[in-house]
Amino acid sequence: MYSSFRDMPVWQNALKYSKTVFEISNSLPRSEDYGITSQIRRSANSINGNIFEAYGKKTKNDKSNFYIIARGSAFETQSHLIYGNKVGYFDDKIVAELINDYSELIHELNKILKSLH
């Protein structure tokens, strides 16, 4: 058991990937401030936020709900990355790496969810 959510590798990775998403979204056009820029940043940041919140819950059901939301946000972030790549905003290599990173994160969240049931 971890003494803090900060010790959890899944949270550390989610935070690291969220920072990368923030950095690559800095170059998006101003016209996207309320579009993909906002959406991808919120979905990426939601992952580590929900992992943090799950850590603080007492019951397995409460924990599971927040890990499920984190997992959904990881899928949403992947979708935004694919869209951003398709319209020419994001580099192929960076998107491929992040898609892989988020796939691994989803796998880790699935393992956590399985351990709770």
PyMOL CGO cylinders between C-alpha atoms (Angstrom):
from pymol import cmd
from pymol.cgo import CYLINDER

trace = [
    CYLINDER, 0.00, 0.00, 0.00, 1.20, 3.48, -0.80, 0.3, 1, 1, 1, 1, 1, 1,
    CYLINDER, 1.20, 3.48, -0.80, 1.56, 6.10, 1.92, 0.3, 1, 1, 1, 1, 1, 1,
    CYLINDER, 1.56, 6.10, 1.92, 0.47, 8.84, -0.52, 0.3, 1, 1, 1, 1, 1, 1,
    CYLINDER, 0.47, 8.84, -0.52, -1.11, 9.06, -3.96, 0.3, 1, 1, 1, 1, 1, 1,
    CYLINDER, -1.11, 9.06, -3.96, 2.17, 10.72, -5.00, 0.3, 1, 1, 1, 1, 1, 1,
    CYLINDER, 2.17, 10.72, -5.00, 3.91, 7.37, -4.54, 0.3, 1, 1, 1, 1, 1, 1,
    CYLINDER, 3.91, 7.37, -4.54, 1.64, 5.67, -7.08, 0.3, 1, 1, 1, 1, 1, 1,
    CYLINDER, 1.64, 5.67, -7.08, 3.40, 5.09, -10.42, 0.3, 1, 1, 1, 1, 1, 1,
    CYLINDER, 3.40, 5.09, -10.42, 0.05, 5.30, -12.23, 0.3, 1, 1, 1, 1, 1, 1,
    CYLINDER, 0.05, 5.30, -12.23, -0.54, 8.80, -10.81, 0.3, 1, 1, 1, 1, 1, 1,
    CYLINDER, -0.54, 8.80, -10.81, 3.06, 9.86, -11.54, 0.3, 1, 1, 1, 1, 1, 1,
    CYLINDER, 3.06, 9.86, -11.54, 2.72, 8.74, -15.16, 0.3, 1, 1, 1, 1, 1, 1,
    CYLINDER, 2.72, 8.74, -15.16, -0.69, 10.37, -15.58, 0.3, 1, 1, 1, 1, 1, 1,
    CYLINDER, -0.69, 10.37, -15.58, 0.77, 13.65, -14.33, 0.3, 1, 1, 1, 1, 1, 1,
    CYLINDER, 0.77, 13.65, -14.33, 3.79, 13.33, -16.63, 0.3, 1, 1, 1, 1, 1, 1,
    CYLINDER, 3.79, 13.33, -16.63, 1.60, 12.66, -19.67, 0.3, 1, 1, 1, 1, 1, 1,
    CYLINDER, 1.60, 12.66, -19.67, -0.72, 15.53, -18.73, 0.3, 1, 1, 1, 1, 1, 1,
    CYLINDER, -0.72, 15.53, -18.73, 2.29, 17.86, -18.70, 0.3, 1, 1, 1, 1, 1, 1,
    CYLINDER, 2.29, 17.86, -18.70, 3.31, 16.63, -22.16, 0.3, 1, 1, 1, 1, 1, 1,
    CYLINDER, 3.31, 16.63, -22.16, -0.23, 17.20, -23.46, 0.3, 1, 1, 1, 1, 1, 1,
    CYLINDER, -0.23, 17.20, -23.46, -0.14, 20.72, -22.02, 0.3, 1, 1, 1, 1, 1, 1,
    CYLINDER, -0.14, 20.72, -22.02, 3.19, 21.39, -23.75, 0.3, 1, 1, 1, 1, 1, 1,
    CYLINDER, 3.19, 21.39, -23.75, 2.11, 20.14, -27.17, 0.3, 1, 1, 1, 1, 1, 1,
    CYLINDER, 2.11, 20.14, -27.17, -1.18, 22.02, -26.93, 0.3, 1, 1, 1, 1, 1, 1,
    CYLINDER, -1.18, 22.02, -26.93, 0.67, 25.32, -26.37, 0.3, 1, 1, 1, 1, 1, 1,
    CYLINDER, 0.67, 25.32, -26.37, 1.30, 25.53, -30.10, 0.3, 1, 1, 1, 1, 1, 1,
    CYLINDER, 1.30, 25.53, -30.10, -2.37, 25.21, -31.05, 0.3, 1, 1, 1, 1, 1, 1,
    CYLINDER, -2.37, 25.21, -31.05, -3.96, 28.23, -32.75, 0.3, 1, 1, 1, 1, 1, 1,
    CYLINDER, -3.96, 28.23, -32.75, -5.81, 30.76, -30.57, 0.3, 1, 1, 1, 1, 1, 1,
    CYLINDER, -5.81, 30.76, -30.57, -9.00, 29.84, -32.42, 0.3, 1, 1, 1, 1, 1, 1,
    CYLINDER, -9.00, 29.84, -32.42, -8.82, 26.47, -30.63, 0.3, 1, 1, 1, 1, 1, 1,
    CYLINDER, -8.82, 26.47, -30.63, -8.64, 27.93, -27.11, 0.3, 1, 1, 1, 1, 1, 1,
    CYLINDER, -8.64, 27.93, -27.11, -12.23, 26.87, -26.41, 0.3, 1, 1, 1, 1, 1, 1,
    CYLINDER, -12.23, 26.87, -26.41, -12.02, 23.82, -28.66, 0.3, 1, 1, 1, 1, 1, 1,
    CYLINDER, -12.02, 23.82, -28.66, -9.42, 21.10, -28.70, 0.3, 1, 1, 1, 1, 1, 1,
    CYLINDER, -9.42, 21.10, -28.70, -6.95, 23.03, -26.51, 0.3, 1, 1, 1, 1, 1, 1,
    CYLINDER, -6.95, 23.03, -26.51, -9.38, 23.15, -23.63, 0.3, 1, 1, 1, 1, 1, 1,
    CYLINDER, -9.38, 23.15, -23.63, -10.78, 19.67, -24.22, 0.3, 1, 1, 1, 1, 1, 1,
    CYLINDER, -10.78, 19.67, -24.22, -7.48, 17.81, -24.41, 0.3, 1, 1, 1, 1, 1, 1,
    CYLINDER, -7.48, 17.81, -24.41, -6.03, 19.61, -21.40, 0.3, 1, 1, 1, 1, 1, 1,
    CYLINDER, -6.03, 19.61, -21.40, -9.10, 18.91, -19.30, 0.3, 1, 1, 1, 1, 1, 1,
    CYLINDER, -9.10, 18.91, -19.30, -9.29, 15.24, -20.26, 0.3, 1, 1, 1, 1, 1, 1,
    CYLINDER, -9.29, 15.24, -20.26, -5.55, 14.69, -19.66, 0.3, 1, 1, 1, 1, 1, 1,
    CYLINDER, -5.55, 14.69, -19.66, -5.63, 16.48, -16.31, 0.3, 1, 1, 1, 1, 1, 1,
    CYLINDER, -5.63, 16.48, -16.31, -8.80, 14.64, -15.30, 0.3, 1, 1, 1, 1, 1, 1,
    CYLINDER, -8.80, 14.64, -15.30, -6.89, 11.36, -15.27, 0.3, 1, 1, 1, 1, 1, 1,
    CYLINDER, -6.89, 11.36, -15.27, -4.46, 12.27, -12.51, 0.3, 1, 1, 1, 1, 1, 1,
    CYLINDER, -4.46, 12.27, -12.51, -7.20, 14.19, -10.68, 0.3, 1, 1, 1, 1, 1, 1,
    CYLINDER, -7.20, 14.19, -10.68, -9.47, 11.16, -10.57, 0.3, 1, 1, 1, 1, 1, 1,
    CYLINDER, -9.47, 11.16, -10.57, -6.65, 8.84, -9.53, 0.3, 1, 1, 1, 1, 1, 1,
    CYLINDER, -6.65, 8.84, -9.53, -5.94, 11.29, -6.71, 0.3, 1, 1, 1, 1, 1, 1,
    CYLINDER, -5.94, 11.29, -6.71, -9.61, 11.32, -5.72, 0.3, 1, 1, 1, 1, 1, 1,
    CYLINDER, -9.61, 11.32, -5.72, -9.87, 7.52, -5.87, 0.3, 1, 1, 1, 1, 1, 1,
    CYLINDER, -9.87, 7.52, -5.87, -6.92, 7.24, -3.51, 0.3, 1, 1, 1, 1, 1, 1,
    CYLINDER, -6.92, 7.24, -3.51, -8.80, 9.28, -0.93, 0.3, 1, 1, 1, 1, 1, 1,
    CYLINDER, -8.80, 9.28, -0.93, -11.98, 7.22, -1.01, 0.3, 1, 1, 1, 1, 1, 1,
    CYLINDER, -11.98, 7.22, -1.01, -12.66, 4.58, 1.64, 0.3, 1, 1, 1, 1, 1, 1,
    CYLINDER, -12.66, 4.58, 1.64, -14.83, 1.98, -0.09, 0.3, 1, 1, 1, 1, 1, 1,
    CYLINDER, -14.83, 1.98, -0.09, -13.88, -0.20, -3.02, 0.3, 1, 1, 1, 1, 1, 1,
    CYLINDER, -13.88, -0.20, -3.02, -16.97, 0.95, -4.94, 0.3, 1, 1, 1, 1, 1, 1,
    CYLINDER, -16.97, 0.95, -4.94, -16.10, 4.62, -4.48, 0.3, 1, 1, 1, 1, 1, 1,
    CYLINDER, -16.10, 4.62, -4.48, -12.49, 3.96, -5.50, 0.3, 1, 1, 1, 1, 1, 1,
    CYLINDER, -12.49, 3.96, -5.50, -13.63, 1.98, -8.56, 0.3, 1, 1, 1, 1, 1, 1,
    CYLINDER, -13.63, 1.98, -8.56, -15.89, 4.78, -9.76, 0.3, 1, 1, 1, 1, 1, 1,
    CYLINDER, -15.89, 4.78, -9.76, -13.04, 7.28, -9.85, 0.3, 1, 1, 1, 1, 1, 1,
    CYLINDER, -13.04, 7.28, -9.85, -10.63, 4.84, -11.49, 0.3, 1, 1, 1, 1, 1, 1,
    CYLINDER, -10.63, 4.84, -11.49, -13.29, 4.17, -14.14, 0.3, 1, 1, 1, 1, 1, 1,
    CYLINDER, -13.29, 4.17, -14.14, -13.64, 7.90, -14.76, 0.3, 1, 1, 1, 1, 1, 1,
    CYLINDER, -13.64, 7.90, -14.76, -9.85, 8.22, -15.01, 0.3, 1, 1, 1, 1, 1, 1,
    CYLINDER, -9.85, 8.22, -15.01, -9.82, 5.39, -17.55, 0.3, 1, 1, 1, 1, 1, 1,
    CYLINDER, -9.82, 5.39, -17.55, -12.55, 7.07, -19.59, 0.3, 1, 1, 1, 1, 1, 1,
    CYLINDER, -12.55, 7.07, -19.59, -10.59, 10.32, -19.58, 0.3, 1, 1, 1, 1, 1, 1,
    CYLINDER, -10.59, 10.32, -19.58, -7.52, 8.44, -20.85, 0.3, 1, 1, 1, 1, 1, 1,
    CYLINDER, -7.52, 8.44, -20.85, -9.56, 7.14, -23.79, 0.3, 1, 1, 1, 1, 1, 1,
    CYLINDER, -9.56, 7.14, -23.79, -10.92, 10.64, -24.39, 0.3, 1, 1, 1, 1, 1, 1,
    CYLINDER, -10.92, 10.64, -24.39, -7.40, 12.07, -24.41, 0.3, 1, 1, 1, 1, 1, 1,
    CYLINDER, -7.40, 12.07, -24.41, -6.33, 9.47, -26.96, 0.3, 1, 1, 1, 1, 1, 1,
    CYLINDER, -6.33, 9.47, -26.96, -9.25, 10.51, -29.16, 0.3, 1, 1, 1, 1, 1, 1,
    CYLINDER, -9.25, 10.51, -29.16, -8.25, 14.19, -28.94, 0.3, 1, 1, 1, 1, 1, 1,
    CYLINDER, -8.25, 14.19, -28.94, -4.66, 13.26, -29.81, 0.3, 1, 1, 1, 1, 1, 1,
    CYLINDER, -4.66, 13.26, -29.81, -5.80, 11.34, -32.88, 0.3, 1, 1, 1, 1, 1, 1,
    CYLINDER, -5.80, 11.34, -32.88, -8.03, 14.20, -33.99, 0.3, 1, 1, 1, 1, 1, 1,
    CYLINDER, -8.03, 14.20, -33.99, -5.26, 16.77, -33.43, 0.3, 1, 1, 1, 1, 1, 1,
    CYLINDER, -5.26, 16.77, -33.43, -2.93, 14.64, -35.50, 0.3, 1, 1, 1, 1, 1, 1,
    CYLINDER, -2.93, 14.64, -35.50, -5.47, 14.14, -38.31, 0.3, 1, 1, 1, 1, 1, 1,
    CYLINDER, -5.47, 14.14, -38.31, -6.01, 17.90, -38.68, 0.3, 1, 1, 1, 1, 1, 1,
    CYLINDER, -6.01, 17.90, -38.68, -2.25, 18.55, -38.63, 0.3, 1, 1, 1, 1, 1, 1,
    CYLINDER, -2.25, 18.55, -38.63, -1.87, 20.04, -35.16, 0.3, 1, 1, 1, 1, 1, 1,
    CYLINDER, -1.87, 20.04, -35.16, 0.25, 17.30, -33.58, 0.3, 1, 1, 1, 1, 1, 1,
    CYLINDER, 0.25, 17.30, -33.58, 3.35, 15.47, -34.80, 0.3, 1, 1, 1, 1, 1, 1,
    CYLINDER, 3.35, 15.47, -34.80, 2.91, 11.81, -35.78, 0.3, 1, 1, 1, 1, 1, 1,
    CYLINDER, 2.91, 11.81, -35.78, 5.75, 10.58, -33.56, 0.3, 1, 1, 1, 1, 1, 1,
    CYLINDER, 5.75, 10.58, -33.56, 4.62, 12.46, -30.46, 0.3, 1, 1, 1, 1, 1, 1,
    CYLINDER, 4.62, 12.46, -30.46, 1.04, 11.26, -30.91, 0.3, 1, 1, 1, 1, 1, 1,
    CYLINDER, 1.04, 11.26, -30.91, 2.15, 7.65, -31.42, 0.3, 1, 1, 1, 1, 1, 1,
    CYLINDER, 2.15, 7.65, -31.42, 4.23, 7.81, -28.22, 0.3, 1, 1, 1, 1, 1, 1,
    CYLINDER, 4.23, 7.81, -28.22, 1.43, 9.38, -26.20, 0.3, 1, 1, 1, 1, 1, 1,
    CYLINDER, 1.43, 9.38, -26.20, -1.18, 6.93, -27.54, 0.3, 1, 1, 1, 1, 1, 1,
    CYLINDER, -1.18, 6.93, -27.54, 1.11, 4.12, -26.39, 0.3, 1, 1, 1, 1, 1, 1,
    CYLINDER, 1.11, 4.12, -26.39, 1.71, 5.80, -23.02, 0.3, 1, 1, 1, 1, 1, 1,
    CYLINDER, 1.71, 5.80, -23.02, -2.02, 6.22, -22.45, 0.3, 1, 1, 1, 1, 1, 1,
    CYLINDER, -2.02, 6.22, -22.45, -2.67, 2.62, -23.53, 0.3, 1, 1, 1, 1, 1, 1,
    CYLINDER, -2.67, 2.62, -23.53, -0.22, 1.45, -20.87, 0.3, 1, 1, 1, 1, 1, 1,
    CYLINDER, -0.22, 1.45, -20.87, -1.87, 3.76, -18.35, 0.3, 1, 1, 1, 1, 1, 1,
    CYLINDER, -1.87, 3.76, -18.35, -5.28, 2.28, -19.21, 0.3, 1, 1, 1, 1, 1, 1,
    CYLINDER, -5.28, 2.28, -19.21, -3.81, -1.19, -18.71, 0.3, 1, 1, 1, 1, 1, 1,
    CYLINDER, -3.81, -1.19, -18.71, -2.53, -0.17, -15.27, 0.3, 1, 1, 1, 1, 1, 1,
    CYLINDER, -2.53, -0.17, -15.27, -5.92, 1.29, -14.35, 0.3, 1, 1, 1, 1, 1, 1,
    CYLINDER, -5.92, 1.29, -14.35, -7.57, -1.96, -15.48, 0.3, 1, 1, 1, 1, 1, 1,
    CYLINDER, -7.57, -1.96, -15.48, -5.26, -3.89, -13.15, 0.3, 1, 1, 1, 1, 1, 1,
    CYLINDER, -5.26, -3.89, -13.15, -6.17, -1.60, -10.25, 0.3, 1, 1, 1, 1, 1, 1,
    CYLINDER, -6.17, -1.60, -10.25, -9.87, -2.01, -11.03, 0.3, 1, 1, 1, 1, 1, 1,
    CYLINDER, -9.87, -2.01, -11.03, -9.52, -5.78, -11.20, 0.3, 1, 1, 1, 1, 1, 1,
    CYLINDER, -9.52, -5.78, -11.20, -7.78, -5.82, -7.81, 0.3, 1, 1, 1, 1, 1, 1,
    CYLINDER, -7.78, -5.82, -7.81, -10.70, -3.93, -6.26, 0.3, 1, 1, 1, 1, 1, 1,
    CYLINDER, -10.70, -3.93, -6.26, -13.25, -6.61, -7.25, 0.3, 1, 1, 1, 1, 1, 1,
]
cmd.load_cgo(trace, "trace")
